[in-house]
């Protein structure tokens, strides 16, 4: 039994987590993602003072004893992202770094499971293996995506119509959406700068620009940010998510599939359906690993059933 009592994290731990939060923001991570990652680190430091292999193992045991498997893996994933950040910032304890020995040496076979050495040179938590889910049921369907756009346009909600259009036609994260300016539409792209000098180019399809530019000109927006509230300030990610849920209920679309990141997923699935180039999609979406992008090759449970209904006739 992992008898652990929660307490307030130390000031040093909170300062490190705040730096981690800013790092994620500079990467353009969504608000929800940042919250999940930082909460995992906060929980760890509320249980253990020192970051080491033993405490990482105890943390995993604590999660297994107190949370369902999907939550456990979410917490593990967030903690691993925090460890990656510490490694990149050269702040990770030496005890969590494995050292390459002679030529040909790799990950030590004696890595202490369930904490194992990874390819980037640090020990990390191992996720819990569960039955593989080969579908993404929280992605808005193409049918509902088209329905939402159609209803918004019919009701004159063109501001929110273009929120949906830009998310679904560019694969932008909501934080990236808010950086779009009228000048970018004329160029047809927006260059996003991340920490470390990396650049990701967010492209705006010609069909989107030809529809959006006249709309914003009519509203008197010829320069500056295009997604402003009635007070002339940038709308917030929370405000966008709240309004999207309201539209989902109004138009009888499953609210669980209507959230900003869902349209990024829809972009990816539509892209692969039209042009099956996983490497290009990874670049367009700003994924560090092509393995992250590979999930879009899977199908929703509804897509799987429809496929089986077509092919199984015996």
C-alpha positions as CSV (number, residue, x, y, z in Angstrom):
1,X,0.0,0.0,0.0
2,X,1.3,3.4,-0.9
3,X,0.6,5.4,2.2
4,X,1.1,9.0,1.1
5,X,-0.3,12.2,2.5
6,X,-0.8,15.2,0.2
7,X,0.7,18.6,1.2
8,X,1.4,21.9,-0.4
9,X,4.3,21.7,-2.9
10,X,7.4,23.7,-2.0
11,X,8.0,27.2,-3.4
12,X,10.9,25.8,-5.5
13,X,8.6,23.1,-7.0
14,X,5.8,25.6,-7.7
15,X,8.4,27.9,-9.4
16,X,9.6,25.1,-11.6
17,X,6.0,24.2,-12.6
18,X,5.3,27.8,-13.4
19,X,8.3,27.8,-15.7
20,X,7.0,24.6,-17.2
21,X,3.6,26.3,-17.8
22,X,5.2,29.2,-19.6
23,X,7.3,26.8,-21.7
24,X,4.1,25.0,-22.8
25,X,2.4,28.4,-23.6
26,X,5.3,29.4,-25.8
27,X,4.9,26.1,-27.6
28,X,1.3,27.0,-28.4
29,X,-0.2,24.3,-26.3
30,X,-4.0,24.5,-25.7
31,X,-5.2,25.7,-22.3
32,X,-6.7,22.3,-21.4
33,X,-3.4,20.5,-22.3
34,X,-1.3,22.9,-20.2
35,X,-3.7,22.4,-17.2
36,X,-3.5,18.6,-17.5
37,X,0.3,18.6,-17.7
38,X,0.9,21.0,-14.8
39,X,-1.6,19.4,-12.6
40,X,0.3,16.1,-12.9
41,X,3.5,17.8,-11.7
42,X,1.7,19.6,-8.9
43,X,0.2,16.3,-7.7
44,X,3.6,14.7,-7.7
45,X,5.2,17.5,-5.6
46,X,2.2,17.5,-3.2
47,X,3.1,13.8,-2.4
48,X,6.9,13.8,-2.6
49,X,9.5,16.4,-1.9
50,X,12.3,14.9,-4.1
51,X,12.3,14.1,-7.8
52,X,13.9,10.7,-8.1
53,X,13.3,7.2,-9.5
54,X,12.0,5.8,-6.2
55,X,9.4,8.6,-5.9
56,X,8.4,8.3,-9.5
57,X,7.7,4.7,-9.0
58,X,5.7,5.5,-5.8
59,X,3.8,8.2,-7.7
60,X,2.7,5.6,-10.3
61,X,1.6,3.2,-7.6
62,X,-0.4,6.0,-6.0
63,X,-2.1,6.8,-9.2
64,X,-3.1,3.2,-9.8
65,X,-4.5,3.0,-6.3
66,X,-6.6,6.1,-6.6
67,X,-7.6,6.7,-10.2
68,X,-9.1,4.8,-13.2
69,X,-6.6,3.7,-15.9
70,X,-7.3,6.5,-18.4
71,X,-6.7,9.1,-15.7
72,X,-3.5,7.3,-14.6
73,X,-2.1,7.4,-18.1
74,X,-3.1,11.1,-18.5
75,X,-1.2,11.9,-15.3
76,X,1.8,9.8,-16.4
77,X,1.9,11.5,-19.8
78,X,1.8,14.9,-18.1
79,X,4.6,14.0,-15.7
80,X,6.7,12.7,-18.6
81,X,6.3,16.0,-20.4
82,X,7.5,17.8,-17.3
83,X,10.5,15.5,-17.1
84,X,11.2,16.3,-20.8
85,X,11.0,20.0,-20.1
86,X,13.5,19.6,-17.2
87,X,15.9,17.7,-19.4
88,X,15.7,20.4,-22.1
89,X,16.1,23.2,-19.5
90,X,19.1,21.3,-18.0
91,X,17.4,21.2,-14.7
92,X,16.7,17.4,-14.3
93,X,18.5,15.6,-11.4
94,X,21.5,13.6,-12.5
95,X,19.9,10.5,-10.9
96,X,17.2,10.6,-13.6
97,X,19.7,10.7,-16.5
98,X,21.1,7.5,-17.9
99,X,24.6,7.6,-19.4
100,X,25.6,6.0,-22.7
101,X,28.6,3.7,-22.0
102,X,30.8,2.3,-24.7
103,X,30.0,2.4,-28.4
104,X,26.9,0.4,-29.2
105,X,25.4,0.9,-25.8
106,X,21.8,1.9,-25.6
107,X,19.0,1.9,-23.1
108,X,20.1,-0.1,-20.1
109,X,18.3,-3.4,-19.9
110,X,18.3,-3.1,-16.1
111,X,16.1,0.1,-16.2
112,X,13.9,-0.1,-13.0
113,X,10.4,-0.9,-14.2
114,X,7.9,0.8,-14.0
115,X,10.3,3.6,-14.5
116,X,12.4,3.0,-17.6
117,X,15.1,4.8,-19.6
118,X,13.8,6.5,-22.8
119,X,15.5,7.5,-26.0
120,X,15.9,11.2,-25.0
121,X,18.3,10.2,-22.2
122,X,16.1,10.3,-19.1
123,X,14.1,7.9,-16.9
124,X,10.4,8.2,-17.3
125,X,7.2,6.7,-16.1
126,X,5.8,3.8,-18.0
127,X,2.1,4.1,-18.9
128,X,-0.4,1.4,-17.9
129,X,-1.1,-1.1,-20.6
130,X,-4.8,-1.5,-21.3
131,X,-6.8,-2.9,-24.1
132,X,-6.0,-0.9,-27.2
133,X,-8.7,1.5,-28.3
134,X,-8.3,1.8,-32.1
135,X,-10.7,4.7,-32.5
136,X,-11.2,8.3,-31.6
137,X,-14.8,8.8,-30.6
138,X,-14.5,12.4,-29.3
139,X,-13.6,13.8,-32.8
140,X,-16.4,15.6,-34.4
141,X,-17.7,13.8,-37.5
142,X,-17.4,15.3,-40.9
143,X,-21.2,15.3,-41.1
144,X,-21.6,17.2,-37.8
145,X,-18.7,19.6,-38.8
146,X,-20.6,20.5,-42.0
147,X,-23.9,20.7,-40.1
148,X,-22.4,23.1,-37.6
149,X,-20.9,25.4,-40.3
150,X,-24.2,25.3,-42.2
151,X,-26.3,26.2,-39.2
152,X,-24.0,29.0,-38.1
153,X,-24.0,30.5,-41.6
154,X,-27.8,30.1,-41.9
155,X,-28.4,31.9,-38.6
156,X,-26.0,34.8,-39.4
157,X,-23.4,33.8,-36.8
158,X,-20.6,34.4,-39.3
159,X,-18.1,35.4,-36.6
160,X,-18.4,31.9,-35.1
161,X,-18.7,30.3,-38.5
162,X,-15.2,31.6,-39.2
163,X,-13.9,30.4,-35.9
164,X,-15.0,26.9,-36.9
165,X,-13.7,27.3,-40.5
166,X,-10.2,28.4,-39.4
167,X,-9.9,25.6,-36.8
168,X,-11.1,23.0,-39.2
169,X,-9.3,24.2,-42.3
170,X,-5.9,24.9,-40.8
171,X,-5.4,22.4,-37.9
172,X,-4.6,25.3,-35.6
173,X,-4.5,25.0,-31.9
174,X,-6.8,27.5,-30.2
175,X,-3.8,29.5,-28.9
176,X,-2.6,29.7,-32.5
177,X,-6.0,30.7,-33.8
178,X,-5.9,33.8,-31.6
179,X,-2.6,34.9,-33.2
180,X,-4.1,35.3,-36.7
181,X,-4.1,38.8,-38.2
182,X,-5.8,40.3,-41.2
183,X,-2.3,40.7,-42.7
184,X,-1.7,37.0,-42.5
185,X,-4.7,36.3,-44.6
186,X,-3.2,38.3,-47.4
187,X,0.0,36.3,-47.2
188,X,-1.9,33.0,-47.0
189,X,0.1,31.9,-43.9
190,X,1.3,32.7,-40.4
191,X,4.7,31.9,-39.1
192,X,4.6,30.7,-35.5
193,X,7.8,31.0,-33.5
194,X,8.5,28.5,-30.7
195,X,11.1,28.4,-28.0
196,X,14.5,27.4,-29.4
197,X,14.0,29.4,-32.6
198,X,11.8,26.8,-34.4
199,X,9.2,28.0,-36.9
200,X,6.0,26.3,-37.8
201,X,4.1,27.7,-40.7
202,X,0.3,27.7,-40.5
203,X,-1.2,27.8,-44.0
204,X,-4.6,29.3,-44.9
205,X,-6.2,27.5,-47.9
206,X,-7.1,29.7,-50.8
207,X,-10.8,28.8,-50.5
208,X,-10.8,30.0,-46.8
209,X,-9.0,33.3,-47.6
210,X,-11.3,34.1,-50.5
211,X,-14.3,33.8,-48.2
212,X,-12.7,35.3,-45.0
213,X,-11.0,38.4,-46.4
214,X,-14.2,40.1,-47.8
215,X,-16.0,39.3,-44.6
216,X,-13.4,41.0,-42.4
217,X,-13.1,44.0,-44.8
218,X,-16.8,44.5,-44.5
219,X,-16.4,44.6,-40.7
220,X,-13.6,47.2,-41.1
221,X,-10.8,44.8,-40.1
222,X,-8.0,45.4,-42.5
223,X,-5.2,44.9,-40.1
224,X,-4.6,43.4,-36.6
225,X,-6.1,40.4,-34.9
226,X,-9.3,39.1,-36.4
227,X,-10.8,37.2,-33.4
228,X,-11.8,40.0,-31.1
229,X,-14.7,40.3,-28.6
230,X,-17.2,43.2,-28.5
231,X,-14.7,45.1,-26.3
232,X,-12.0,45.0,-29.0
233,X,-10.0,42.4,-27.0
234,X,-8.9,38.9,-28.0
235,X,-11.4,36.3,-27.2
236,X,-10.2,33.7,-24.7
237,X,-9.8,29.9,-25.2
238,X,-12.4,29.4,-22.4
239,X,-14.8,31.7,-24.1
240,X,-14.4,29.8,-27.4
241,X,-15.0,26.5,-25.7
242,X,-18.1,27.7,-23.8
243,X,-19.7,29.1,-26.9
244,X,-19.0,26.0,-29.0
245,X,-20.7,23.9,-26.4
246,X,-23.7,26.2,-26.5
247,X,-23.9,25.9,-30.3
248,X,-23.6,22.1,-30.1
249,X,-26.7,21.9,-27.8
250,X,-28.6,24.4,-30.0
251,X,-28.0,22.4,-33.1
252,X,-28.4,19.0,-31.5
253,X,-24.8,17.9,-32.0
254,X,-23.0,15.7,-29.3
255,X,-21.3,18.3,-27.1
256,X,-18.6,15.9,-26.2
257,X,-17.3,16.2,-29.8
258,X,-17.5,20.0,-30.0
259,X,-14.5,21.7,-28.5
260,X,-11.6,23.6,-30.1
261,X,-9.1,20.8,-30.4
262,X,-11.7,18.5,-32.0
263,X,-11.5,20.6,-35.2
264,X,-7.8,20.1,-35.2
265,X,-8.4,16.4,-35.1
266,X,-11.0,16.7,-37.9
267,X,-8.4,18.6,-40.0
268,X,-5.9,15.8,-39.6
269,X,-8.4,13.0,-40.4
270,X,-9.7,14.9,-43.5
271,X,-6.1,15.6,-44.6
272,X,-5.1,11.9,-44.5
273,X,-8.3,10.9,-46.2
274,X,-7.5,13.2,-49.2
275,X,-3.6,12.9,-49.1
276,X,-2.1,10.1,-47.1
277,X,1.2,11.6,-46.2
278,X,1.8,11.2,-42.4
279,X,5.2,12.9,-42.4
280,X,3.8,16.1,-44.1
281,X,0.8,16.1,-41.7
282,X,3.2,15.9,-38.7
283,X,5.0,19.0,-40.0
284,X,1.8,20.9,-40.6
285,X,0.5,20.1,-37.2
286,X,3.8,20.9,-35.4
287,X,4.2,17.4,-33.9
288,X,7.6,16.6,-32.5
289,X,7.1,12.9,-33.3
290,X,5.4,11.2,-36.2
291,X,4.0,8.7,-33.6
292,X,1.8,11.4,-32.3
293,X,0.4,11.9,-35.7
294,X,-0.2,8.2,-36.3
295,X,-3.3,8.2,-34.1
296,X,-5.2,9.8,-36.9
297,X,-4.8,6.7,-39.0
298,X,-7.3,5.0,-36.6
299,X,-11.1,5.1,-37.0
300,X,-13.9,6.0,-34.7
301,X,-16.1,3.2,-33.5
302,X,-18.9,4.4,-35.7
303,X,-16.6,4.3,-38.8
304,X,-15.5,0.8,-37.8
305,X,-19.1,-0.4,-37.6
306,X,-20.1,1.3,-40.9
307,X,-17.1,-0.4,-42.5
308,X,-18.1,-3.8,-41.1
309,X,-21.7,-3.3,-42.2
310,X,-20.5,-2.8,-45.8
311,X,-18.0,-5.6,-46.0
312,X,-19.6,-8.4,-43.9
313,X,-22.5,-9.8,-45.8
314,X,-22.1,-13.5,-45.0
